[in-house]
Amino acid sequence: MSYLTDRKRAVGMGSAKTGTEHHWSMTLSSGALLILVPLFIFTFGPMLGAPHEEVVAYFSRPFPSVVAGLTILVGFKHFAGGVQVLIEDYVHGLAQKVAIVAMTCLSYAAAAVGLYAIVRLAL
């Protein structure tokens, strides 16, 4: 039976040294999403149910396509950070590393597909 305090058990283990950076990254991306999501809704909303030619003409303008692209980029960056924390908390060992790599690849691939679709519409 060990009579160590929590502090004594933690001494020597060190820190990950990325907590503050991750916190600020998530704070900035959530602040950006607070602005981008309403802009995206108000620019994308009128095009729901519109004919294809009208949607292409609308997204060939710079403002709606830039708002959609930024929302996709920042949204998937925020998603990747949040899911990484979730995986670090609940998955351990080799499965943790595999899950983080898979999630990162999935989020970058989804962002790339979204940006490709916006570029195809804009050009």
C-alpha positions as CSV (number, residue, x, y, z in Angstrom):
1,M,0.0,0.0,0.0
2,S,1.4,3.3,-1.0
3,Y,1.0,6.5,1.0
4,L,1.9,8.8,-1.8
5,T,0.0,12.0,-2.4
6,D,-1.3,12.9,-5.8
7,R,1.5,15.4,-6.2
8,K,4.1,12.9,-5.4
9,R,2.7,10.5,-8.0
10,A,2.8,13.2,-10.7
11,V,6.3,14.4,-10.0
12,G,8.7,13.4,-12.8
13,M,5.9,12.5,-15.3
14,G,6.2,15.9,-16.9
15,S,3.5,17.6,-19.0
16,A,2.6,17.2,-22.7
17,K,3.6,20.9,-23.2
18,T,0.9,21.4,-25.8
19,G,-2.1,22.1,-23.6
20,T,-2.0,25.9,-23.8
21,E,-1.4,25.8,-27.6
22,H,-4.3,23.4,-28.1
23,H,-6.6,25.5,-25.9
24,W,-5.8,28.7,-27.8
25,S,-6.2,26.9,-31.1
26,M,-9.6,25.6,-30.1
27,T,-10.6,29.0,-28.7
28,L,-9.6,30.9,-31.9
29,S,-11.3,28.4,-34.2
30,S,-14.5,28.5,-32.1
31,G,-14.5,32.3,-32.2
32,A,-14.0,32.2,-36.0
33,L,-16.9,29.7,-36.3
34,L,-19.1,32.0,-34.3
35,I,-18.7,34.5,-37.1
36,L,-18.5,32.1,-40.1
37,V,-21.4,29.8,-39.4
38,P,-24.1,32.5,-39.4
39,L,-22.5,34.0,-42.5
40,F,-22.5,30.6,-44.1
41,I,-26.1,30.0,-43.2
42,F,-27.2,33.4,-44.6
43,T,-25.2,32.9,-47.8
44,F,-26.0,29.2,-48.4
45,G,-29.6,29.3,-47.2
46,P,-31.1,31.1,-50.2
47,M,-29.6,28.5,-52.6
48,L,-31.3,25.5,-51.0
49,G,-33.6,24.0,-53.5
50,A,-32.4,26.3,-56.3
51,P,-31.7,25.0,-59.8
52,H,-28.1,23.9,-60.5
53,E,-27.4,26.8,-62.9
54,E,-28.5,29.4,-60.3
55,V,-26.3,27.8,-57.6
56,V,-23.3,27.7,-59.9
57,A,-23.8,31.4,-60.8
58,Y,-24.3,32.3,-57.1
59,F,-21.1,30.5,-55.9
60,S,-19.1,31.9,-58.8
61,R,-19.2,35.2,-56.9
62,P,-16.3,35.6,-54.5
63,F,-18.1,36.3,-51.2
64,P,-20.2,33.2,-50.9
65,S,-17.5,30.9,-52.1
66,V,-14.9,32.4,-49.7
67,V,-17.3,32.2,-46.8
68,A,-18.1,28.5,-47.6
69,G,-14.4,27.6,-48.0
70,L,-13.4,29.3,-44.8
71,T,-16.2,27.6,-42.9
72,I,-15.2,24.2,-44.2
73,L,-11.5,24.8,-43.4
74,V,-12.0,26.2,-39.9
75,G,-14.8,23.7,-39.1
76,F,-12.8,20.6,-39.9
77,K,-9.7,22.0,-38.1
78,H,-11.9,22.5,-35.0
79,F,-13.4,19.0,-35.5
80,A,-9.9,17.5,-35.7
81,G,-8.8,19.2,-32.5
82,G,-11.9,18.2,-30.6
83,V,-11.9,14.5,-31.7
84,Q,-8.2,14.3,-30.9
85,V,-8.9,15.3,-27.3
86,L,-11.7,12.8,-27.1
87,I,-9.5,10.0,-28.4
88,E,-6.7,11.0,-26.0
89,D,-9.1,10.8,-23.1
90,Y,-10.8,7.5,-23.9
91,V,-8.5,5.4,-26.1
92,H,-5.1,4.2,-24.9
93,G,-2.0,2.4,-26.3
94,L,-1.4,1.7,-30.0
95,A,-5.1,2.1,-30.7
96,Q,-4.9,5.7,-29.6
97,K,-2.1,6.5,-32.1
98,V,-3.9,4.7,-34.9
99,A,-7.2,6.5,-34.1
100,I,-5.6,9.9,-34.1
101,V,-3.8,9.3,-37.4
102,A,-7.1,8.0,-39.0
103,M,-9.1,10.9,-37.6
104,T,-6.6,13.4,-38.9
105,C,-6.5,11.8,-42.3
106,L,-10.3,11.7,-42.4
107,S,-10.7,15.4,-41.4
108,Y,-8.1,16.6,-44.0
109,A,-9.7,14.4,-46.7
110,A,-13.2,15.8,-45.9
111,A,-11.9,19.4,-45.9
112,A,-10.1,18.8,-49.2
113,V,-13.3,17.3,-50.8
114,G,-15.4,20.2,-49.6
115,L,-12.9,22.8,-50.9
116,Y,-12.7,20.9,-54.2
117,A,-16.4,21.1,-54.5
118,I,-16.5,24.8,-53.8
119,V,-13.7,25.5,-56.3
120,R,-15.5,23.5,-58.9
121,L,-18.6,25.6,-58.3
122,A,-16.7,28.9,-58.2
123,L,-14.8,28.2,-61.5
